[in-house]
Amino acid sequence: MSRLFVKFQAYDRNVFMWINGRLHNRFMNFWLYYLTHLGGATFSIAVSLLIWLLAPAPWNTTGLQACIALAVSHIPVAIAKRLYPRIRPYLAMPETITFRNPLTDHSFPSGHTTAVFSVTVPFMTMEPILLLTLLPVALIVGFSRIYLGLHYPSDVLAGATIGTLVALVTVALWS
C-alpha cells in the first residue's frame, strides 16, 4: 500500500510540475491570477448571500442552499488540513512558479476549489443548463490553484469532491 501511495505522490507531483512549469504564459498568468479569486471567501460568501437575500424565488432558495453548502463544506476541509498537514508545493519545490502573496497554511484540500464547487453545484442542480457555464468556471478555479503553485492536483480533486458532495447532500436534504 505504501508503494502505491509513493507512486501516486510522484504522479501528483509530476502533473503539478507540468501544469505549473510548462503551461505558463502572459495571457494565462493574468487571467488565472484574477479568476482564482472566484473561489475565495470574499467572492463566494458575497455572491451566495446576495443571491439568497436579493434574488426572486426559486433563485433565493438556491442561494441559501449555496450558503449552507459553503459553510458546511469547510468543516471537512478544516479537519483534513489538520489531519494531513501537507505543505504547499511552492514551499516543497523551489522551482515552483508562484505569484504575490502566496498562502502559507496547509495545502490539502484546496479551500478555493471546495468553495467554488459548493456554491455552483446547487445552481447546476436547479437549472442544468447552467452546467455549460458554471462547471467550466469551477474547473478553471481548480486549475488556477495548481497553475499558481498553491496546490497539487490531488488537493484540487479533493476540494472539488468535498464541495460537490456537500452541495448535493444539501440540495437532496432540502427536498
Secondary structure as GFF3:
##gff-version 3
##sequence-region A 1 175
A	DSSP	alpha_helix	2	17	.	.	.	ID=ss1
A	DSSP	pi_helix	18	22	.	.	.	ID=ss2
A	DSSP	alpha_helix	26	35	.	.	.	ID=ss3
A	DSSP	three_ten_helix	36	39	.	.	.	ID=ss4
A	DSSP	alpha_helix	41	54	.	.	.	ID=ss5
A	DSSP	alpha_helix	59	83	.	.	.	ID=ss6
A	DSSP	alpha_helix	89	92	.	.	.	ID=ss7
A	DSSP	alpha_helix	111	126	.	.	.	ID=ss8
A	DSSP	three_ten_helix	128	130	.	.	.	ID=ss9
A	DSSP	alpha_helix	131	147	.	.	.	ID=ss10
A	DSSP	alpha_helix	153	174	.	.	.	ID=ss11
###
